């Protein structure tokens, strides 16, 4: 229950960050990268629908598609995220109507239009959700087309909107949008990789019991140990293997120093961890 509450709090914060980035920086500048909100910019230009209303309609349709292809749990989280994003965009449209960009610096606004939704999308993917729209299509592409990175899947699904933008807007806007799409795709992958980063620990020690007890009971992770002998001294010792989060690895190192345990500790970073106690995209 606590994990679910934490996930929904992360989703709420993520959607709010995304709504601010989309409404204040993406819509006014006609930046068309990023799926449904990018399509909304185009269709708001050529149809009577506002960008916020178009996003709401298409998000609901794609949500149904996601339910059938990606499962109930994903659909529930994405439903919440999609509805919240649509409501926040509509509320911002009513409370603070925009008729022009916030500044005369398109490159500066492009940075915010990329960074805010990218951070939000990465957090949503991390908790097994999405903001709806073409994020749903990207997840389906990743799952069924064996595309390794979610950023690449997003790039492939959103590229078509850049091509359309070339005909609807001027080439300058289309080029800005293409740069935004490329940077956003790489940024999402980089953020997710950093969030998912784990530490593979190898310890060589004389007393395995104290260290293994701390790992299993305090850090609530498991460990594996084997007997070994030192090549130089020939003395018997133990090698302890474990995989921890970054915070837990620091806590283990501090525990060893504080208790002056005779141990050699090697730490390696890894971004792909599968198994009980860990989740991976």
N, C-alpha and C positions, 0 to 999 in steps of 0.2 A: 504493500500500500504506500509506504514512504517513497519507494522508488518511483511509483506511478505519479505521485504528487510532484516529486522532483522533476520528472520528465515533462509534465504539463506546465510547470512553472518555467522551465527552459524554453518550451514551445511558445508560451505567451510572450516572454521577453524577446525571443527570436522574431516572432511575427511583428511585434511593435517596431523593432529595429528595421525590419524589411519594409514595413509600411512607410516609415519616415524616408528611407532611401529611395523608394519607388516614387512616392507622391511628390516630394520636394526636389528631387534631383533628376529622376528618370523621365517622368511625364512631361515637365515643362521644356525639356531640351530635345524631346522626340528621340531619345536613345531607344533603339529597338532591340537590344540584346536582352536575353532573359525570358524567353517563352511567352506565356500568355500576357504578361504585362508589356512585353515588347510588341506583341501582336495588337494589344489594346491601343498603343500609341498610333499604329498604322490605321486601324479601323476607326478610331476616333476622328481621324483626319478625313476619311472618305465616307463615313456613315453618320447618322444622327446620334448614335450612342456615344455616351461619354466613355473615357478610358476605364473608369472605375466600374461602370455598369457592364461593359463588355467583359472585363476580367471576372466579374461575379458569375455571369452566365456560362462562360466557357469553363471556368473552374468547376462548376457544379457538374457539367457534362463529363469532364475528364475524371472527376471523382468516382463516378459510376464505373468507368473503365478500370480504374485502379482497384476497385473493390473485387472485381472478377479476376484480375491478373495477379494481384499482390497480397491478397488475403485480408481477413477481417481486422486484425490488429493494426496493420498499416492503414486500412481504410478509416478506422475510428480516429486515429491520431491525425490523419490528413484531413478528415472532415472537420475536426476542431480547428486545425490550422487554416484551412481554406475559408471557413466561415468567418473566423476572426480577422483574417487579412481582408476579406471583402468588406466586412463591417467597418474596420478601421479606415480603409480607403474611402468608403462612402461618407464616414463621419468627417474625415479631414476635408473632403470635397465640399461639404456643407459648412463647416466651421471656418475654413480658410481657403476660399476659392483662389486659384492661381491663374493668372493670365499671361505670365511671362516668367522666365527663369529668375532665380533668386539673385544672381549676379551676372556680370558680363564676362565671366571666366569659364568657358565651357570645359576646359581641361580640368580645372579644379572641381567643377560639379561632376564631371565624369568619374573622378577618383571616388567621390562619395557615392555616386550611383553604382559603382562597382563594389566598393568595400562593404557597405552596409548590408546589401542583399546577400553578398557572398558569405559573410560571417553568419548571417541568419540561416542561410541554406545549409551550411556546414553543420551548425548546431542541430538543425532539424533532422538531417540525414543521420547524425550521430545517435539520436534517440529513436530512430526507426520511423521517421515521419517525413513529410515534405510540405511545401506550401501549396501543393496542388499544381494545376496547370501542366506545363511540359515537364516539370519535375517528375510527375507520374510517368510520363512517356519515357523519360530518361531512366527511371528505375526499371521499367519494363524492358527497355533496350539492354541495360546492364545485366538483367537477370537472364534474358533469353538469347541475346546475341553474344554473350561471353565477353563483353567489354570490361576490362579490368578496373578502370577508374570511373567514378561517377562524374568527374569533371569532363572527361572525354565524351561520355554519353550525353551530357548536357550540351556540349559543343555541337555534336552531330544533330541533335533535335532542334537546336535554336538557330542553326546556320541559315535555314530557309528564310527566317524573318529578316536577316541582314540583306539577303538578295532582294526581297520585296521592297525593303527600305530604299534601295537604290532607285526604284522607279517612283515611289511615293514622295520621298524627300530629296534634297540635294545630295550630291556625292560626299560633301563634307560630313553631313550627319551620318551617312552610311558608314564612312570610314571610322568616325568616332565610335559608332556602334560595334563595328568589327573589332576594334581594339578592346573595347569593353568586354565583348564576349570572350575573347582569347584570355585576357587577364583574369576575368571572373572564373573561367573554367580551371585555370591553373591555381588560382587562389583558393577555391573550394577544396581541391585535392590537398593543397599544402596545409590548410587549416585542419581538415579531417585527419591527415597523417600525424599532425602534431598532437591532436586530441587523443588519438589512438596509440600514441607512442608508449611502449612499455620497456622495462629494463630486465634483460636476462642476466641473472646473477650467478656467478660461480665463486664459491668460497672454498678455500683450502684451510682447514683448521684442525686443532688437536681435540677439541671438545665439541662434538656435533650436537649434543643434547641441548645445551643452553641456546644455541642459535636456532635449531629446528623448533624448539619450544616457543621461542619468540615469534618466529615466522608463522607457525600454525595457530597459536593462541592469541597473540597480540595483533599481528597483521592480518590474520584470518586468511592466509594463503597456504598452499601446500609446498612441499619441498621433497627432493629426492637426494639420497646420499649414497656414496659408494666408498669402500675402503681403498686406500692407496698408500704408496710408500714414496718418500722423497728420493729423488734420483741421486742427490749428493750425500745426504746423511743416512739414507736407508731407514729412517724412522717411519713408523706407521702413523698415518693421519687420515683425514676424511675429506672428500670432496662433496660439497653440498650445492645442488642446483635448484634454482627457483626463478619464477618470473613474477615481477612486481610492477606496480605503478611507479611513476617518478617519485611521488611523495613517499611511498613505502620504502623505496630503495634508499632514500635519504635517511629515513627513520632507522632502517637496519644499520646503515653505516654509523649513525650516531650512537646506536645501542652498542655496537662493537667497540667504538672508541671509549665511551663512557665506562664500560665494564672491563676495559683493557684486556680484551680477549685476544689471544694469539691467533690471528687469522689473516689470510691473504684474500682480498676481495677483488674480483674482476667484474666490471659492469659493461654490458653491451646494449645498445639501443635496438629495438625491433618494433616495426609498425604492423606486423601481422601476427596476431595471437589468437588461436582457436581453442576452445575447450571450456570446461566448467569454471565459472568464476570470471571469465572474460567474454566479451562480445566483440565481433568484428563485422564491418560492413561487407 
